[in-house]
Structure formats: C-alpha cells, structure tokens
C-alpha cells in the first residue's frame, strides 16, 4: 500500500511540475484562493516605479490577498507602504485590514516584468493570513504569540522571537523559521508544504499529504500525526526516545500515524 501511495505522490508531483512548466511557457495561471490570473508570458515594460503610503491606523491582524513581496518590521508607529510598478501600486486597496488589488479584467496580472513590495510596520501584529503566492519576510518579530495562516504557494521566512506559534498551511508553502527563537509550535499542514523551525517547548504537528517538517532543535515534547507520506525530522544528533504510549492501531483506518514523544 505504501508503495502505491508513493507512486501516486510521485506521479502527482511530476504532473504538477509539468502543468506549471507548461503554464509558465504558454499562458496564464489561475490561483483560486485569490481569484487572480497571472500571465507569466508578459514581455511588456513594467512602467514607472512608484511609492505609495496607505492610510492604516494599525491592527493586530492583517490579511494579504495580493501577489507581492511583503516585509514586516516591528515598530511603534503603524504604517503600510507600497512600492513597485505604477500600474500595480495604484491598484492596491486596503479595506477591513485586508490588502487586495482592484479588479482589472478578472484580476489579471502581468507578472514577469512587474514587481510589488509591501512594507508593513506595526507594534502588535500577531495574526497574519497570506492567500495566494508571493513572499513574506518577518523581520525582528517580537510578540508573545503569532497566528500565521498560509493558503497557496507562498514563501515565508522569519527572524525574531515568539513564545508560541500557530501555523496553518493549505497548499505548497515554504516556511523557514530557523532564525526565529520560539518555544511552542502548533502546526497543521494540508498539502505538500515544507517547514523548518527550531521550537524548544511543546510541539504538535499534523500533516495530511506530502508535507515535510524539519525541526532544528529537540523540543521538550512532540506529538505528531501524519496521514500520507509526510515526514517530521529531528536534529541528526538527537536520540529519538520511545513513545510515551504504545501506538494503538486504528481499526477504522488503514493509514496515518500518531506518535507522542517526550524529550
């Protein structure tokens, strides 16, 4: 059965690579999470570069629904600055603490020669939802708790500190938290994403699909559930202890793995 699942996963990965490669060379790609259609074949000029400051009074939560490079900086005064090609900057909207882009023929974006950078400064931002694709760079993050939800294929990296992190991934996001010091991690992943982090306290990991989690530190305790061909790895020099309770077979299911480890 495992062999069958592996072959299905490998076939799916190959098919995905072929589809994205074909789309990148021949036509637009549709991202359902944001209703954006991205045309990778655009060869036109990006237009003049423009910087624009949005009227934002600050909040503890933000939703990002636009294809952009997003940079978060810890600071006392809240603010959002958008920079990039004029035709994209002018279309950025902010409503109810959600960044989006004004519609243009069904959210059609010519991406190859256009770029968009969003710089966010806030004193107490602790809930971020990232939809679609793009990147998020958390610089010098200093909050007791962080809720991070990623829907799509975004790339995320973080520097700083948080006591507890709740991370939800739906899709193929790549998340690198190795430069962030954190104690507790609650991770739920559905799809083929990847996470690298170094929590030291209580860790819970749930993977449904082919996701991978690499822990760079040995946490105090680890509870994991893997349904599919996903994986959770510990540092090479860490001895893997026996489970605190013997694994119990699930009579109603022939797949999945549950394990509760104490370190």
C-alpha positions in Angstrom: 0.0 0.0 0.0 2.8 2.4 0.9 4.4 1.7 -2.4 1.1 2.6 -4.1 0.8 5.8 -2.2 4.4 6.7 -3.0 3.8 6.1 -6.7 0.7 8.3 -6.6 2.6 11.1 -4.9 5.5 10.9 -7.3 3.1 10.9 -10.3 1.2 13.8 -8.9 4.4 15.8 -8.3 5.6 15.1 -11.8 2.2 16.1 -13.2 2.2 19.4 -11.2 5.7 20.3 -12.4 4.6 19.6 -16.0 1.5 21.7 -15.6 3.2 24.7 -14.0 6.1 24.5 -16.6 3.6 24.4 -19.4 1.6 27.3 -18.0 4.7 29.4 -17.4 5.8 29.0 -21.0 2.4 29.2 -22.8 -0.1 31.1 -20.8 -1.7 32.4 -17.6 -2.1 30.5 -14.3 -5.2 30.9 -12.2 -4.9 31.0 -8.4 -8.4 30.1 -7.0 -7.6 31.3 -3.4 -7.4 34.9 -4.6 -9.2 34.8 -8.0 -6.0 36.1 -9.6 -4.9 35.1 -13.1 -1.2 35.5 -13.5 0.2 35.8 -17.0 3.9 34.8 -16.9 4.4 35.5 -20.6 4.1 39.3 -20.4 7.1 40.9 -22.1 5.9 44.5 -21.9 7.6 47.2 -19.8 6.7 47.4 -16.1 6.2 51.1 -16.2 7.4 53.9 -13.9 8.3 52.9 -10.3 6.1 54.5 -7.7 5.8 54.5 -3.8 2.5 55.0 -2.1 1.6 55.2 1.6 -1.7 53.7 2.7 -3.9 55.1 5.4 -3.7 52.4 8.1 -4.2 53.0 11.8 -2.9 49.6 12.8 -4.4 46.3 13.9 -3.3 43.1 15.5 -4.5 41.2 12.3 -3.9 41.5 8.6 -5.0 39.5 5.5 -2.8 39.6 2.4 -4.7 38.8 -0.8 -2.2 40.2 -3.4 0.8 38.9 -5.3 3.7 40.8 -3.6 6.9 40.7 -1.6 5.7 41.6 1.9 8.1 42.8 4.6 7.0 43.2 8.2 9.0 45.3 10.6 8.4 45.7 14.3 7.8 49.4 15.1 5.8 51.7 17.4 4.0 53.6 14.6 1.8 51.6 12.3 2.1 52.1 8.6 1.9 50.4 5.2 4.0 51.4 2.2 3.6 50.0 -1.3 6.2 50.3 -4.0 6.7 48.9 -7.5 5.4 49.5 -11.0 2.9 52.3 -11.2 0.1 50.2 -12.7 0.2 47.7 -9.8 0.7 50.2 -7.0 -2.3 52.2 -8.0 -4.5 49.1 -7.8 -3.6 48.1 -4.2 -6.6 48.5 -1.8 -6.9 48.3 1.9 -10.3 47.5 3.5 -11.1 46.0 6.8 -7.4 45.2 7.5 -7.2 43.3 4.2 -4.8 44.2 1.4 -6.1 43.4 -2.1 -5.9 44.7 -5.6 -8.7 46.5 -7.5 -10.2 44.3 -10.2 -8.8 44.6 -13.7 -10.4 42.3 -16.2 -10.9 39.5 -13.7 -7.8 40.1 -11.6 -5.4 39.6 -14.5 -1.8 40.4 -13.6 1.2 40.5 -15.9 3.9 39.4 -13.6 7.2 38.8 -15.4 8.3 42.4 -15.6 6.2 43.8 -12.8 7.0 43.7 -9.1 5.3 44.8 -5.9 6.8 45.3 -2.5 4.6 46.0 0.6 6.3 47.1 3.8 4.3 46.8 7.0 5.2 48.4 10.3 3.2 47.6 13.4 3.7 47.4 17.1 1.4 44.4 17.9 0.7 42.4 14.8 0.1 38.8 15.8 -2.3 37.4 13.2 -1.4 37.2 9.5 -3.3 35.4 6.7 -1.5 35.1 3.4 -3.5 33.9 0.4 -2.1 33.0 -3.0 1.5 33.3 -3.8 4.3 35.7 -3.1 6.6 36.1 -0.1 6.5 37.2 3.5 9.6 38.3 5.4 9.1 38.9 9.2 12.0 41.0 10.4 12.8 41.3 14.1 9.4 39.9 15.1 8.8 40.4 18.9 5.4 39.2 20.1 4.3 36.6 22.7 2.1 34.8 20.2 1.8 34.6 16.4 -1.1 33.1 14.3 0.1 32.5 10.7 -2.2 31.1 8.1 -1.0 30.4 4.5 -3.3 29.3 1.7 -1.4 28.7 -1.5 2.3 28.5 -2.5 3.8 31.4 -0.7 7.4 31.6 0.7 7.8 32.8 4.3 10.9 33.4 6.4 11.1 34.9 9.9 13.6 36.5 12.3 12.9 37.4 15.9 11.1 35.7 18.8 7.7 34.4 19.9 6.7 32.2 22.8 4.1 30.3 20.8 3.3 30.0 17.1 0.2 28.5 15.5 0.9 27.8 11.8 -1.7 26.6 9.4 -0.7 25.7 5.8 -3.1 24.7 3.0 -1.1 24.2 -0.2 2.6 24.1 -1.1 4.0 26.9 1.0 7.7 27.0 2.0 8.2 28.3 5.6 11.7 28.9 7.1 11.6 29.8 10.8 15.1 28.6 11.7 16.2 32.2 12.5 13.2 32.7 14.9 13.5 31.6 18.5 10.3 30.1 19.7 9.1 27.8 22.5 5.8 26.1 21.4 4.7 25.2 17.9 1.2 24.1 16.8 1.4 23.1 13.1 -1.3 21.9 10.8 -0.4 21.2 7.2 -2.6 20.0 4.3 -0.8 19.5 1.0 2.9 19.5 0.1 4.4 22.4 2.1 7.7 22.4 3.9 8.5 23.9 7.3 11.9 24.4 9.0 11.7 25.6 12.7 13.5 25.2 16.0 10.9 25.1 18.8 12.1 24.0 22.2 8.9 23.5 24.2 5.6 21.8 23.3 5.3 20.8 19.7 2.2 19.5 17.9 2.4 18.6 14.2 -0.4 17.4 12.0 0.3 16.6 8.3 -2.2 15.5 5.7 -0.4 14.8 2.4 3.2 15.0 1.4 4.4 17.9 3.7 7.7 17.9 5.4 8.7 19.4 8.8 12.4 19.7 9.8 13.0 20.6 13.5 16.4 22.2 14.1 16.1 21.8 17.9 14.9 19.0 20.1 11.6 20.1 21.7 10.6 19.1 25.2 7.7 17.1 23.8 6.5 16.2 20.3 3.1 15.0 19.3 2.7 14.2 15.6 0.1 12.8 13.3 0.9 12.0 9.7 -1.7 10.9 7.2 0.0 10.3 3.8 3.7 10.3 3.0 4.6 13.4 5.0 7.6 13.5 7.4 8.8 15.0 10.6 12.6 15.0 11.2 14.7 15.8 14.3 18.3 17.0 14.5 20.7 14.3 13.5 22.4 14.2 16.9 19.2 13.9 18.8 18.2 10.5 20.1 14.7 9.6 19.3 13.0 8.4 22.5 10.3 5.7 22.7 6.7 6.9 22.5 5.2 7.7 25.9 2.3 5.4 25.0 2.4 2.4 22.7 0.9 3.2 19.3 -2.7 1.8 19.0 -3.8 0.6 15.6 -6.9 2.3 14.2 -9.5 -0.2 13.3 -11.4 2.3 11.2 -8.5 3.4 9.1 -5.6 1.8 7.4 -3.5 4.9 7.0 -2.0 7.6 9.2 0.5 7.7 12.0 0.1 9.0 15.6 3.0 9.5 17.9 3.5 11.3 21.2 7.1 11.8 22.2 8.6 13.3 25.3 12.2 14.5 25.4 
